[in-house]
Amino acid sequence: MTLVALLGFVVGIVLALTGAGGGILAVPLLVFGAGLSMAEAGPIGLLAVGLAASLGAGMGLRSGTVRYKAALLVAAAGVVCSPLGLWLAQRMPNRPLTALFAIVLLYVALRAWRRSRCTMDAAAPRRTPPPCRLDLARGKLNWTAPCARALCCAGLVAGGLSGLLGVGGGFVMVPALQRFTDLGTQSVLATSLAVIALVSMAGVAASAATGHLQGAVAWPFALGALAGMGAGRLLAARLPGARLQQGFALVSGLVAVALLVRATA
C-alpha cells in the first residue's frame, strides 16, 4: 500500500500545482502503477479528487469566492448524470474505455498548453455578454433561464464524464464557468472545486453502494493525495505558473499516448 499512497501523493501535488484539472492523472497512475483496470481505478480516482477538491472548496467558502448557488445547481445536474456514467463504465470493455480516456486526456493536455501561453484573465474580449452576469451592487449572479440552462448543461457533461472516466470534471467546469459567466479567476476556480467535490463524492457513494470501490486501495491513495495537496501548495508559490502548465501538458500528452498504445496493443 506504500506504492499506492505515493501515487496518491503525486496526484495531490499535481492538483495543487496545476489546478482543478490536474486530478485527471489519478486514473492513469492507478492503471500503470497499481495494475488496475479503468473501471476499477475510476472510483478510487474520484475519491482522491473529491477529497482534495473539498479541501480547496472549503478554503474558497471561507474567503467568499465560491458562488454556492451556482455550484449547487451545477452539482445537482452532475449528480443526476454521474450514475449513468458509472453504469456505462462498468459495462464497457476496458480497451474502448481506455482509448476514450486517452482522447479526453489529450484534449486536457492541449488546453493546458494553450493556457500556459496566456493567463486566464487575459482572455480575448467577448463578442456577446455571457448568460450569467454578476450584479456588482449585490455581489451575486443574476439568475435567468439562459443562465440556469447553460450551467445545467455543463453540470450534466461534467457528471457524465465523472462517472464514466473517474475524473472530477474540472477540465469541463473551469472553461464552462469562464464561458457562461463573468466571474473572476479566483471565483471560477473556487466554484469549480465546489462542483467537483459534490459530484465526485456522489459518484464515490454510488460506487461504494454497488461494491465497485476497493477500500484497501482507495483510502491510502486518497490520504496520499491530501498530503500531496498540502506539499504542492508550498511549492506552487515558488514556481512560475506558465511553466507548471507546460509541464503538466507534456506529462498529460505522454500519458495519453501511453494509454492509446495500451488500448490498441
Buried (B, 14 or more C-beta within 10 A) or exposed (E): EEEBBBBBBBBBBBBBBBBBBBBBBBBBBBBBBBEBBBBBBBBBBBBBBBBBBBBBBBBBBEEEBBBBEBBBBBBBBBBBBBBBBBBBBBEBEBEEBBBBBBEBBBBBBBBBBEBBEEEBEEEEEEEEEBBBBBEEEEEEBEEEEEBBEBBBBBBBBBBBBBBBBBBBBBBBBBBBBBBBBBBEBBBBBBBBBBBBBBBBBBBBBBBBEEEBBBEEBBBBBBBBBBBBBBBBBEEBEEEEBEEBBBBBBEBBBEBBBBBBEBBEE
